[in-house]
Amino acid sequence: MAAEALPATKLAYFDDMWAVEGTAVLLAQIQEKTDDGRIALILDSTVFYPQGGGQPADTGFISGPASGFKFVVEDVRLKDGLVCHYGFFESPHSDCAVIPKLGDELNLHVDPQRRDLNSRLHSAGHLLDICMHKLGLSHLEPGKGYHFPDSPFVEYKGLIPQDLVQVKQKELEKEANALILNGGKISASILSYDEASRWCGGVLPSYIAKDSSPRIVKLGDHPGGPCGGTHVKDIANIRSMKITQIRTKKGCTKVSYTIGA
Ligand SMILES: [Zn+2]
C-alpha cells in the first residue's frame, strides 16, 4: 500500500503520556531512496514520540511477533499524519534477518530513560511559563520552546527591561524550585477552543487556530498552555531547575534553563 493511502497513525501518548510499551499492527515498511537507505516502519498506532514541539524523538526497539527480529528505532518523525519509525533490523545473521509481514502485530519498546529525561525537560519548559506568569511577566507570550538536553530554552515575545533581567533570573529560579518542592499532578486533555481558552486564563497563544481542539497541559493547579508533548507524572519529578541565562534581543526574551540530574 502506498504511504499516501494509509490511515493517520494513532498517537497513543495523547491518551497515555507515560506508556513506554505497546503493541501495534505493521502497515508499511518503506526503504528510503537515500545513500544510507534507511528503513521506516509505519504502524496503525504508536507509543513512540516523534520529534516535534521542541521535544526530541523517542528511541527504542520494535520486536515480534515470533522471536527472531529486532528493529532498532533510531529516530521517529511525523509526516502528514503518519509516524515513521526509522532504524534498522538487527539480526545475529544479517544475511538472513527475519523481517515482519504487513499485518503482523508487533511489540513496541521505548527507551524509558531517554523518554523520562525528555519529559522532565519538557515539563520544566512549561513550569517556566507558569513562573513567568507568577512573576508578573504574563504579557510575554511563549513562542519557541527547545527542550533538548543540550541547551534547553523558551523564547518569549516581548522584553524584560534590561535592569530587571538579573533580578528576574533569580526570582524565576526560586519560584520554579518552590513549585517543584511543592509538587502536583501533571495531566493533559484535549479541549474545545473555548474551554481551553478558559483553562488558560482567557487567552490562548495566537498560533492556536480558533477552529481547533487544543491539547492543554496542566501542572498542579496551574494551566501549562497548549502542548503536544510528553510530561512527567508530577511537578516534583523535574527534581530541580536552574535558570542559566536570560537574553533579550529583537523584541524577544530567551530564557535558558537546565534541570537537576
Ligand atoms: Zn509542550
Residues whose N, C-alpha, C, O or C-beta is under 5 A from the ligand:
A	BS01	ZN	P226 C227 G228 G229
